Amino acid sequence: MSRETAVHHGRLAIQAALFGTVMDLKKYFHMNSGAGKNSYASNSKIQGLIICKSQSVRREAAVEAYLGTDWPATMSVADLGCSSGPTALLEVEDIMEAIERECVELRRQPPEFNLLLNDLYGNDFNAVFRSLPEFYSRRPGKGLCFVTGVPGTFYGRLFAAKSLHLVCSSSSLHWLSQMPEELQQKEGSPAACVNKGKVFISAGSPPCVAEAYRKQFHRDFTTFLRCRAEEIVRGGLMVLAFMSRKNREAAMMEDLYIWELLADALNAMASEVC
C-alpha cells in the first residue's frame, strides 16, 4: 500500500469515528504492518503479556479438547485475530506443546496439526509467513504442523462445518464489526444518538451511547458464538481472552485515560483533514 493510500484510509477511519459515517471496517481496519517503530510487531508487548498470563488455561483446554475429541490423528486449531509480529504464533505453539507433552505421558503418537491463522483482509500475513522458518526450527524432531492464513472477519463463517477441535482468540473480540447503527449518519439524516466530540463511552456521553454499544456487542458476540458452534466438532473447545470492565459502570475513570489521549489525537488529525 502506498503512503498516499494509507493516509486516505486513515482519514476515512478518523471521519467514521468522529462523525458517524458508515464504512466497511473489515476492509479498512487492520494492525499496522511491517516491523518499523509504528508497527504492531513493535508495539504488541501488552498483547504478548496477556497471552503469557492465559497460558495455563490455554494448555489445559488444549489437552481437554484433544482427549475430548477422541485423540484425532490431525488436530485443527484456529487462532482468530492472530495479527502479525511476535505474538502471531505464540498461542498455537503453546497448544501444540501441551498436546505433545500429554502424548508423551500417554505413550501415544502425537497428532499432526492444522494451524489456521485468521485476521482481517489487510493483515500482514506475509510477515507471519516469513517467520515460519524460525517457528519450524524450534520444533526439531516433533510432529508435523501445517500453517494456513485465513483472511476474513470472525463475525461470520470462516471454516467448514465441524472442522475445528480448538479455537483461541486473544485481545481481539473487543473490536466490533461496525459502529452501532444508532451512532451512524445515513443519507444526510442525523444519527439517532450523538456522542459529540468523543470516540468512546465517556463520563459525559449520554446513556444512549453506552446502550448502543452494548447492543452492538451483544449482536456481534452472539453471531461469533453461532458461527463457531457450526465450525467446532463435538467435544471441541474455545479459549477467549478479551478486555472487560471491573463492574457495570461503562465509564470508569481509571479505564478512560488511554481513550482520552486517543480521542485528543484523532480530533487533532480530523481538524487537519476535514
N, C-alpha and C positions, 0 to 999 in steps of 0.2 A: 504494500500500500504506500502511495506517495505521501509526502508530508502534507501537501495541499488537501488530499482526500482525508487524511487523518484529522486535520484541522476542521474540515467541513463536518465530519461525523461528530467531532467533539462539540461543535456549535449546535448541531441538531440535538444532541443529548442535553446540553445546557438549556436550550429553549423548551424541550419537553419537560424537564424537571421543574423549571421555574414558571412556565406559563401554561402547563397542562395540555400541550398539543400532543396529538396521537402519533406514535412512531412504532416501528417494528423492533422491539427490544432484542429479539433473538437474532436479528440481522446485524444490528449495530453494536451491541454490547458484548464485550469480552475483556479479559485482563490484558494489560499491556504486554506485548510480545517482546522477544529478544532477551538479551542479557545485560542491557545497559542499566544505568543508575535509576531510571524511572520504570524499569520493567517489573512485572510481577515476580519474576525469578529472584530479583534483588530486594524485594520488599514483601516477602511472604514468611518472615520468621514467626510471626504470631500464629499463622495457619499451621506451620510446622510444629509449633509447641502444642497446639490443640490436638493434632494427630498423635503426637507422643503421649499426651495425657490420656487419650482414649485407647491406647494400645492394648491394655489388658482386656478391656471389654471386647474389642475387635477380635483379638486372638481367641478368646473364649467362644465368641459367636462363630468364628471360622471352624473350630473343631466341632461345635454342636451342629452346624449346618452340614459338615462332611459326614458325621455319624448319622444325622437325622435323615439324610437322603440316600442311605444305604451304600456308602463308600463308592461314589461314582468313579469310573475309570478316567473320565475327563470332567473337571470341575470348572464351571463357568462363573467368573467373578466380575462384577461390574462396579466401576468407580464413577459416580455421577458428579460432574463438576470437578474433573481432575485438574484443570488448568494446565500450566506448564512450569518448567523450572524444577527445583529440587524436591518439591512436595508431590509431583505428579505420580510417582511410582511408590511412594512410601507405604500407602495403605495396602496395595496389592502384594507388596513384598512381605509385609507383616503377616498377611493372611497365608501366603504360601509357606513361610517359615513355621507358623503354628501348626498347619496341617502336616507338614513333613515331619515335624518332631513327634506328632501324635502317631504317625505311621511307623516311625522307628520303635516307639513303645509297643505298638500293636503287632510289630513284625509283619507289616503289610507293605506291598509295593505302593509308593505314593502315586497319586493321580497326576495326569497331565493337566496343565492349567490353561484355560482360555480366558485371557485377561482383556476386558473390554473397557476402554477408557473413553468416557463421554464428556463433552463440553460443547459450548455453542459453536456455530459455524466459523466464527472468526478466531477461534482459539489457535494458539501457535502449536499445532500438533507436530510440525516439523521439528521444533525444538525437543519435543518429547521423544520423537523417533531417533534424533541424533544422540540422545542419551542412552539408547538401548544397548550399544556395545558395552558400556561401562556397567550397566544393570546386569547384563548376562554374565559379565566377568566376575560378578560377586556370587555366582551360583555354580562354581565348578563341581562337577560330579553329581549335581542334583537333577531332578526331573525336568522334563521339557515344559516350557511355557510359551504361549503364542500371544502376542500383543496386537490388538486391533484398536484403531481410533474410530469412534462412533460420534460424528458430529450431529447436533440437534438439541432441542430443548427437552429436559426431563419432565416438562409438563405436557407430555404426550407419549405415545408408544415409541420405544426405541429398539426393542428386541422381539424376537419371535416368542410366541406363547409358550409358557412352561419351559424356558430355556436357561434360566439363571438359578444358581444354587445359593449365591450370596451377593448382596448389594451393599455397598458402602458409599457414604457421602459425608464430606466434612467441609464446614464453612461455605456452604453453597445454597442451602434451602431458605436462607433469609432473603434471597433475591426473588422478587415476584415476577410473574410472567408479563405483567403490564402495570401501568399506572391505574389505580382504581378509576372506574368509569365516572364516578361521582366527581372526580377532580379534573376530568378532561373537558377541553373545549372542543365542540364539534360543529363544523359548518357555520362558524360565526356565532354560535349560541354560547352564552356564558356557562361555566361549569356549575353544577348543582351545589357544590361545596367549594369554597375558596380558602386555600392555605396561603394567604398573601405573604410574599417575601420569604417563604420557607420551603425547604426541600425535605422536611422530616416532621414528625409529630413533636411539636414543641409545647412548652407550658402555655404559650399564648394561642395555640391552634384551637379552633372551635371544635366542640365534641364530634361533629360530623366527620372531621378528618380522621380521627382515631377509628371511628366506626367504619369508615370507607376502607381503610387499610385492613382492619380486622376481617371484613367480609371478603376482600380480595385474597388475603392469606388463606382463609377457610376454603374458598373456591380452588385455589391453586394446590393446596396441600391435599384436599380431597381427590383432585384429579391425579396428583402424583401417586397417591396410595392405590387408587383404582388401576392405574397403568401398571404399577409394579405387581399388583395382585394377579394380573394377567400373565406377567412375564416370569414370575418366580415359581419354581416347582414346589410340590408339596414337601414340607419339611425344610424348605429354604428359609433364610433369614435376611434381615436388613440391620445395618448399624448406621445410624444417622446422628451427626453432631452438627448443631447449628445454634445461632445466638438466640437468647431468650431474656426475659426480664425476671427480676427477683420477686416482683409482686404484680398486682393487677394495674398499677398506675402506669399509664402509657408514656408519661413524660417525666421520668425520674431524672433529677438534675445531674446525678453522678454519671448517667449514661449519655448525657447530651453534649458534653464539651467537644467531642470529636466532630459531631454533626454540625455544631455551631461554626467551627473552623471551616468545615467543608462548604457550608452554606455561604459564608463570607467570601470564600474563594470563587465559588460559582457565580455569585452575584456580581463580583468584580469582573469576571470574564464575560458575563452576559452583557454588562454595560458597555463593553468594548465591541461586541459583535451585533448588537441589536439596534 
